[in-house]
Every structure is written in C-alpha cells, then in structure tokens.
Amino acid sequence: MMERRRLIGAAAAAAGLGAAGAARSQSATEGVLKPGKPYAGATVNVLTVVAPQFSAHEAMLGEFEAATGIKVKYQYVPFASTREKLTAELVAQTAQYDVLSTMDAWGPGLYNLFEPLNARLGDKRIDMAERYPTAHLRAARDGNGIGRNILGFPIRGHVQLLFYRKDIFARLGLAAPATWDAMIEAGRAIQSKTDLAGVAMYYGKTGGQNLMIWTNYLWGMDADILDAAGKPAFHSPQGVAATQAYLDVLLKHKVAPPGSASFNEADAVNSVAQGKSAMVPVWWWRFAGLTDAKTSTLKPEQIGFAPLPAMPGKPAYTYTNSWFYGINRNSRQKDAAMEYLAWLSQPDIERRVLLDRTKNEVVSVQTRNLIDPDVNLRFNGMHVYAAQALKGAKGVPLHPKWAQVSDLLEATINELASGRGEVKPALEAAASRLRRVLA
C-alpha cells in the first residue's frame, strides 16, 4: 500500500502537480457560502443531461438546503435531446431554468444563453485557472474558448485511455502499446494466439463518435480539423496519412472486428466486456461498464489501462470532452444559483462521489482530485494518467457550425471504413463541401 502511494505521488510530481500545488489549490479555490442564509426560500431549477454523477449530486442536496435555505430541483434531459432543449431556451429567453448544463462543442451557438460569472467568481474568491485544467476550462469561456468571460463551472469532463485485457497481455508477454503501430502489432499477436479480435474500433455514424479516435491520429501527425482561420485543414498530406492509418487498423491490418465499420462506441466497449476483443481506445468513464458484473463478463483485475498510443516519435494526444454548468442569463434567481454552483463545485463534493464505493464514478475535472492519493488508490492510478494527458489535451474546434462539420466528417469516415472510396479524394471532396457550409 505504501509503495503504491509513493508511486502515485511520484507520478503526480512528475506531471508538475505535486502535493504543495494541491495544497495551494485547496486554499485558493474553495467556494464560500454567504452567512445568514440571505436567499432562504428561493428555488433554483436545474436543467441537466442524464449522468450518474449528477444523480449523486442530487442525493447531496439536503446538505445544501440545510446550509442555505435554498431548494434545488433537477430536471434531467436525455443526451440526444439536450441540445435541442437548450436551443429552445435560447430562442424563448425564458426564466424557467436557473442553471443549465451544456457540452463544449455546443458552446459557441449557446454563449448568449449564459450569464458571465467573472464578478461573482471574484466575490467567491474562486480561482478557476488554478482549480481546473485548461482543456476543461476552455469549454466554459466565451470567444470560442479563449474569451475573457467565464460562463460556467466545468462539471463533467472526459479523457481517453486505452483499455486492454491485462490477463491476455501478461500471458502472451505483451506490453501496453505506446504507439499506434505497437497497438497493431499487439493486435496481430493476440489474434494469432487467441480467439479474440485485437482492438475494438468504432467507425459507425453515431453523433460523431467515429471522429473521437480519428482526431488523435490527426493531431499526432501534426494535422488538424480546421486551421487557425476556421477553414478545413484535415485534407492536408498529413491529414490524409493520418486518416489512412486510422482506417488501416480495420481495412489493411484487420486487427479490428469485421463489424467495426458499423460499430458505435458502446458496441466497441461491449466487444471487450463480452470477451470478444482485447483492446479498446475509449473515454475513461467506460471503465465502469468494463468492470461491472452487470455489464461485463470480465473481472476488474482482467482490465488494464494506459495512455492513448502516439505516433512514433510524436507526443500522445487525447481528445477531451467537457460539460459546464452556468447561470441562465434570464434567471430571476442568479444570486441563489451562484450559491448553488459555489457549493456544488467545491473539490470535496467531487471527491466524495469518486470515493463512494456504492458507485463506480471515475469522472473528475478538478486538478486537486486528479492527483488525490486516495482517488488514485481506488482507481489504480487512472486519475494521474488523466492529469498527465490533460496537460497537452485538445478538444473539438469551438466553432458555431461544428454540428455541420461533424455530420459531414462522420459520414465521410464511415463511407471510407465501409470500403467506399479512397482517402485523399474523399477528404478533398469533404473539404470542398465544408468550405461552402462555413462560408
């Protein structure tokens, strides 16, 4: 136990996130509730996407009500309906909800829905830059992630990891692959000596999920989706090479299940959970489904994880996904809503959910909790990996027309994965269509 603590502490220090920094973060970022219950009797209505993490928050609300006299009521919206609901709120300009949750990729089209929090954060003495990694904080800023105004608190965020069958790797004498090429070699070795597919990939059309690994290939080859001027850049020579390498996992090297061209993220995870594939690059929150007896045939000790592979000689990247909670610009309960957000965003609230063994929630967006020794002991150091990955992490372009970009690109990737067309002309055609859309 002491050795594991020492290793986790050393990893945190190596990431530039040592114990002294954590202590400074704790003292500098605690939200402060106003004494005397000045907003007692107010009701704060929260519109949020469905997630186990948020249900855990809801179960704690009795503490907040006792401390402030403020009631909080949650309305949950399925992910598929969340953006439409938020857009309706933006158009109608109603005060029905005081706190709203939104995803980073939707931000530019919804910025006008949120009240800037800068002055309120100053009153609460909350240092957002010290509390949150830049990769998550960008989602809560206006100006496509680089503006002056902070519109909310990052509340849910994800990095990607490579999950793998630790027992199979040990039996075959394989190391967790550090490069995409090594992942293919490991996949070949596994397929030659077991009845498992090497790596479960997902190229199907489902909400842009087939772009979530592709982008890491792009960045690893020094390519990008859009350039600094917001124009298509994915069809560059580097982008073409990265896309070909991404597709070759299935089409050339054949180390992905044959059905991967139609797989979504859940299909790929299920392929590993049901003992059909040995690896899957996917969001860290999928750890629960891979290790839970209700959803997996595997035992927790059979599942290992590692940082996402990199291109040979290049840095590793992870595409991040972030959600933030902000105050509706039209709310009549802004002061009470800020009390709720100051309470909810305290690092200890997130930490308590992480350490609650009645749940299997891994999601953390706060630097202090990512390097917390007890959190890392519970999840075998996963959060230190995440802290390291977040230092160089990227997200999708925060562009007002990202939805159109995503729809066109996911269709292009799916067609190519299904064996229809060649990479270079397909990407050039997609870039041509996007230039018209973005104009």
Protein Blocks (a to p, Z undefined) as FASTA:
>chain_A
ZZmmmmmmmmmmmnopafklmmmmmmmmcccddehilmgoiacdddddddfklmmmmmmm
mmmmmmnopacddddddfklmmmmmmmmmmnopakbfbdcddfklmmmmmmmpccfklmm
mmnopafklmpcfklmmmmpghhopambdcbdcfbdcdddddddfklmmmnopacdfbfk
lmmmmmmmmmmmmcbdfbdcdfbdeehlmmmmmmmmmmmnopafbdfkopafklgmklmm
mmmmmmmmmmmnopacfklmmpcfklmmmmmmnopafbdcddfklmmmmmgmklpcbdfk
lpccddddddehiacddddddddddddfkbcklmmmmmmmmmmmpmklmmmmmmmmkbcc
fbdcbfklmmgmklmmmnnommmmmmmmmmmgccddddfklmmmmmmmmmmmmmmmnopa
cfklmmmmmmmmmmmmmZZ
